[in-house]
Amino acid sequence: MENAQSLPAIGFIGTGLMGAPMARRLAIHGYSVRAWNRTYTKAAALQEYGVGAVSMPETLVSDQDWQAQVLITMLDAGPAVLEIVHGLLPYLHPGMVLIDMSSTKQSEAVEIAAMLRNAGVQMLDCPVSGGVIGAEHGTLALMAGGDAEVFARMKSLLSVFGRPVRVGGHGSGQLAKLCNQLIVGGTIEIVAEALLLAQAGGADPAAVRAALRGGFAESRILEVHGQRMLDRSFLPGGKVRTQHKDMQNILAAAEDAGVALPVTEMVSDIFAKLLQHQPDADHSAAILELEQRNSAHRLGNGPTLLP
């Protein structure tokens, strides 16, 4: 751990499922952290871990006694980040760094970086992957877009959360996260289809999953989400609404890049239908939409746990 005197003060915006454990980790590692959340009680709940709570986001940078040198945003979508940045612009001071760890469109990250540059503020777009478990244990994958010099200065801070890698200039972090979500969403659907096929064909789907582990089909999706499907436990880690948003952002990035992604289009359609019925379920609930299309078959025998 670095000397606490040399660590920058951190303003953390967004203390939901992912943000709360991330803010806690910063405080545990010696950073002075203050947090804001739209629902104040969520930020206030972190006070026992040494994270201060504020009632307005601008307080993080306008207080005379304590001012954040680094702002971290962990919000649900690009429009929320844009709203916060617009509101903070009059209060930001040159030399600050904003690290947006939300999952947004690539174009939104580029737009935000340009806005901040005009105010003398540097930015990294740095979305993460690894879920709540990764946030709690500091094992997230971090995909950073921005200037190499800014990334080098922020790498020690980002390493509190997991393994940071710079993947290019502004917007590249969000593009890398979209690639991640493309693989995650597609693999969730493939795992659901494989397990349902195993059961429909007369095999034990739990045993099939165990047999596949360690082979070329092994993945965290098979490990974690495959088990959730077998348990029929869809209480949220990642949510259907988030996966649907990411799929839409992937298709927008594909259109901007001039490429066709036919599998993504099919998976996006599945999550769009799930969104109508189970927006807050874990995204492993993709199995439910598959069962809807195959009404004679149901994975497992236990009750279905939904939020």
BAFIVO-931786 format. One record per residue (C-alpha): x, y, z; residue in one letter. Coordinates in steps of 0.02 Angstrom, whole numbers, plus 50000, padded with zeros to 5 digits. Example, Ala and Ser with C-alpha at 12.3 -4.5 7.8 and 13.67 -1.06 7.14 Angstrom:
<atoms>
ATOM  east north    up residu
ATOM 50615 49775 50390      A
ATOM 50684 49947 50357      S
</atoms>
This chain:
<atoms>
ATOM  east north    up residu
ATOM 50000 50000 50000      M
ATOM 50060 50174 49960      E
ATOM 50090 50304 50094      N
ATOM 49918 50372 50137      A
ATOM 49986 50549 50127      Q
ATOM 50024 50526 49941      S
ATOM 49855 50452 49894      L
ATOM 49731 50564 49802      P
ATOM 49563 50605 49882      A
ATOM 49425 50510 49793      I
ATOM 49247 50565 49758      G
ATOM 49140 50413 49717      F
ATOM 48976 50436 49625      I
ATOM 48857 50288 49620      G
ATOM 48857 50163 49763      T
ATOM 48742 50027 49698      G
ATOM 48777 49841 49684      L
ATOM 48950 49867 49609      M
ATOM 48994 50041 49672      G
ATOM 48971 50006 49857      A
ATOM 49102 49868 49872      P
ATOM 49220 49966 49760      M
ATOM 49209 50121 49870      A
ATOM 49237 50011 50023      R
ATOM 49395 49938 49947      R
ATOM 49467 50112 49917      L
ATOM 49439 50159 50099      A
ATOM 49514 49994 50159      I
ATOM 49669 50032 50054      H
ATOM 49695 50199 50138      G
ATOM 49613 50320 50019      Y
ATOM 49509 50465 50085      S
ATOM 49340 50431 50003      V
ATOM 49176 50525 50001      R
ATOM 49027 50459 49906      A
ATOM 48863 50518 49832      W
ATOM 48716 50414 49776      N
ATOM 48546 50470 49714      R
ATOM 48472 50370 49858      T
ATOM 48569 50448 50003      Y
ATOM 48548 50299 50120      T
ATOM 48652 50191 50004      K
ATOM 48801 50308 50022      A
ATOM 48770 50333 50208      A
ATOM 48778 50145 50235      A
ATOM 48963 50152 50189      L
ATOM 49009 50269 50333      Q
ATOM 49049 50123 50447      E
ATOM 49188 50076 50325      Y
ATOM 49264 50250 50328      G
ATOM 49178 50319 50173      V
ATOM 49100 50490 50198      G
ATOM 48927 50524 50124      A
ATOM 48872 50686 50043      V
ATOM 48698 50743 49994      S
ATOM 48746 50828 49829      M
ATOM 48877 50772 49702      P
ATOM 48951 50948 49683      E
ATOM 49000 50942 49868      T
ATOM 49134 50817 49819      L
ATOM 49229 50954 49727      V
ATOM 49166 51117 49802      S
ATOM 49191 51092 49989      D
ATOM 49325 51209 50058      Q
ATOM 49392 51081 50182      D
ATOM 49397 50927 50070      W
ATOM 49403 50915 49881      Q
ATOM 49417 50761 49774      A
ATOM 49567 50752 49659      Q
ATOM 49494 50602 49569      V
ATOM 49310 50573 49533      L
ATOM 49245 50398 49497      I
ATOM 49074 50374 49419      T
ATOM 48988 50204 49431      M
ATOM 48815 50234 49360      L
ATOM 48687 50131 49265      D
ATOM 48701 50207 49091      A
ATOM 48777 50344 48984      G
ATOM 48635 50471 49003      P
ATOM 48657 50466 49192      A
ATOM 48844 50498 49173      V
ATOM 48813 50641 49053      L
ATOM 48687 50719 49174      E
ATOM 48811 50710 49318      I
ATOM 48956 50780 49216      V
ATOM 48850 50924 49150      H
ATOM 48800 50966 49329      G
ATOM 48979 50959 49393      L
ATOM 49063 51059 49254      L
ATOM 49050 51228 49343      P
ATOM 49135 51154 49496      Y
ATOM 49276 51054 49418      L
ATOM 49453 51122 49424      H
ATOM 49597 51093 49302      P
ATOM 49709 50947 49342      G
ATOM 49571 50834 49407      M
ATOM 49543 50661 49336      V
ATOM 49372 50583 49308      L
ATOM 49367 50394 49290      I
ATOM 49201 50334 49220      D
ATOM 49180 50151 49267      M
ATOM 48999 50142 49208      S
ATOM 48952 50044 49052      S
ATOM 48902 50167 48915      T
ATOM 48906 50190 48728      K
ATOM 49077 50217 48650      Q
ATOM 49012 50381 48575      S
ATOM 48955 50441 48747      E
ATOM 49129 50412 48819      A
ATOM 49208 50513 48678      V
ATOM 49081 50653 48706      E
ATOM 49113 50660 48893      I
ATOM 49302 50661 48868      A
ATOM 49287 50810 48751      A
ATOM 49178 50905 48874      M
ATOM 49301 50876 49015      L
ATOM 49452 50919 48908      R
ATOM 49379 51092 48880      N
ATOM 49373 51113 49069      A
ATOM 49553 51055 49091      G
ATOM 49499 50890 49167      V
ATOM 49573 50725 49111      Q
ATOM 49470 50568 49090      M
ATOM 49480 50380 49077      L
ATOM 49332 50276 49022      D
ATOM 49362 50118 49122      C
ATOM 49215 49996 49132      P
ATOM 49236 49834 49227      V
ATOM 49187 49652 49218      S
ATOM 49177 49523 49356      G
ATOM 49014 49560 49444      G
ATOM 48981 49595 49627      V
ATOM 49096 49453 49682      I
ATOM 49240 49529 49584      G
ATOM 49202 49701 49656      A
ATOM 49205 49633 49833      E
ATOM 49367 49536 49811      H
ATOM 49463 49656 49700      G
ATOM 49471 49536 49553      T
ATOM 49382 49639 49420      L
ATOM 49443 49654 49241      A
ATOM 49464 49840 49202      L
ATOM 49468 49903 49022      M
ATOM 49536 50080 49012      A
ATOM 49525 50204 48869      G
ATOM 49619 50369 48873      G
ATOM 49791 50446 48871      D
ATOM 49934 50329 48916      A
ATOM 50008 50455 49039      E
ATOM 49844 50472 49135      V
ATOM 49824 50283 49141      F
ATOM 50000 50265 49209      A
ATOM 49962 50387 49349      R
ATOM 49796 50303 49391      M
ATOM 49853 50122 49374      K
ATOM 49895 50100 49559      S
ATOM 49723 50164 49609      L
ATOM 49635 50055 49479      L
ATOM 49732 49903 49539      S
ATOM 49634 49912 49703      V
ATOM 49487 49845 49602      F
ATOM 49577 49712 49501      G
ATOM 49679 49701 49340      R
ATOM 49680 49862 49236      P
ATOM 49732 49860 49054      V
ATOM 49738 50011 48939      R
ATOM 49659 49962 48773      V
ATOM 49673 50126 48675      G
ATOM 49614 50306 48670      G
ATOM 49452 50382 48734      H
ATOM 49303 50268 48703      G
ATOM 49411 50113 48684      S
ATOM 49375 50057 48861      G
ATOM 49189 50059 48826      Q
ATOM 49216 49968 48662      L
ATOM 49315 49832 48753      A
ATOM 49175 49815 48882      K
ATOM 49049 49796 48741      L
ATOM 49156 49657 48669      C
ATOM 49155 49578 48842      N
ATOM 48966 49591 48855      Q
ATOM 48944 49521 48680      L
ATOM 49038 49365 48735      I
ATOM 48948 49358 48904      V
ATOM 48773 49378 48832      G
ATOM 48804 49257 48690      G
ATOM 48882 49127 48804      T
ATOM 48739 49138 48930      I
ATOM 48618 49095 48790      E
ATOM 48727 48953 48725      I
ATOM 48746 48879 48901      V
ATOM 48556 48888 48923      A
ATOM 48529 48798 48758      E
ATOM 48658 48665 48799      A
ATOM 48584 48625 48970      L
ATOM 48406 48621 48904      L
ATOM 48459 48508 48761      L
ATOM 48546 48391 48883      A
ATOM 48390 48373 48988      Q
ATOM 48271 48360 48840      A
ATOM 48379 48224 48764      G
ATOM 48379 48118 48923      G
ATOM 48545 48163 49004      A
ATOM 48570 48235 49178      D
ATOM 48605 48420 49143      P
ATOM 48702 48443 49306      A
ATOM 48813 48296 49260      A
ATOM 48835 48363 49083      V
ATOM 48891 48530 49155      R
ATOM 49015 48440 49268      A
ATOM 49080 48337 49122      A
ATOM 49110 48493 49017      L
ATOM 49209 48580 49154      R
ATOM 49395 48585 49113      G
ATOM 49370 48556 48928      G
ATOM 49363 48683 48787      F
ATOM 49186 48731 48838      A
ATOM 49242 48784 49012      E
ATOM 49205 48965 49058      S
ATOM 49151 49073 49204      R
ATOM 48981 49078 49122      I
ATOM 48966 48888 49125      L
ATOM 49031 48887 49304      E
ATOM 48925 49027 49380      V
ATOM 48774 49053 49268      H
ATOM 48759 48869 49222      G
ATOM 48740 48830 49407      Q
ATOM 48614 48970 49429      R
ATOM 48510 48898 49288      M
ATOM 48516 48724 49366      L
ATOM 48467 48799 49535      D
ATOM 48337 48909 49450      R
ATOM 48402 49052 49557      S
ATOM 48386 49216 49462      F
ATOM 48406 49341 49603      L
ATOM 48507 49482 49525      P
ATOM 48694 49494 49509      G
ATOM 48697 49568 49336      G
ATOM 48521 49615 49279      K
ATOM 48423 49578 49121      V
ATOM 48395 49765 49096      R
ATOM 48583 49795 49101      T
ATOM 48621 49655 48978      Q
ATOM 48486 49721 48861      H
ATOM 48560 49896 48870      K
ATOM 48732 49827 48832      D
ATOM 48666 49729 48683      M
ATOM 48589 49887 48613      Q
ATOM 48753 49979 48638      N
ATOM 48848 49838 48551      I
ATOM 48734 49852 48399      L
ATOM 48758 50041 48398      A
ATOM 48947 50019 48401      A
ATOM 48935 49891 48262      A
ATOM 48834 50012 48156      E
ATOM 48962 50149 48187      D
ATOM 49103 50029 48138      A
ATOM 49010 49965 47985      G
ATOM 49005 49781 48035      V
ATOM 48860 49657 48046      A
ATOM 48844 49550 48204      L
ATOM 48706 49422 48168      P
ATOM 48726 49321 48329      V
ATOM 48720 49479 48434      T
ATOM 48558 49529 48347      E
ATOM 48478 49362 48395      M
ATOM 48539 49372 48576      V
ATOM 48481 49552 48587      S
ATOM 48307 49497 48535      D
ATOM 48304 49367 48675      I
ATOM 48350 49494 48808      F
ATOM 48225 49619 48736      A
ATOM 48086 49492 48765      K
ATOM 48150 49452 48940      L
ATOM 48152 49637 48979      L
ATOM 47962 49643 48960      Q
ATOM 47937 49515 49099      H
ATOM 48092 49503 49210      Q
ATOM 48194 49665 49195      P
ATOM 48274 49646 49367      D
ATOM 48313 49460 49359      A
ATOM 48491 49399 49341      D
ATOM 48540 49385 49159      H
ATOM 48554 49196 49178      S
ATOM 48363 49205 49169      A
ATOM 48390 49189 48981      A
ATOM 48345 49007 49013      I
ATOM 48166 49065 49051      L
ATOM 48144 49140 48877      E
ATOM 48215 48980 48802      L
ATOM 48091 48877 48902      E
ATOM 47951 48992 48841      Q
ATOM 48000 48947 48663      R
ATOM 48007 48762 48709      N
ATOM 47853 48749 48819      S
ATOM 47865 48560 48839      A
ATOM 48033 48572 48926      H
ATOM 48094 48647 49090      R
ATOM 48269 48640 49162      L
ATOM 48274 48560 49335      G
ATOM 48134 48522 49455      N
ATOM 48151 48654 49591      G
ATOM 48056 48816 49615      P
ATOM 48105 48970 49515      T
ATOM 48180 49110 49621      L
ATOM 48151 49283 49550      L
ATOM 48169 49459 49623      P
</atoms>
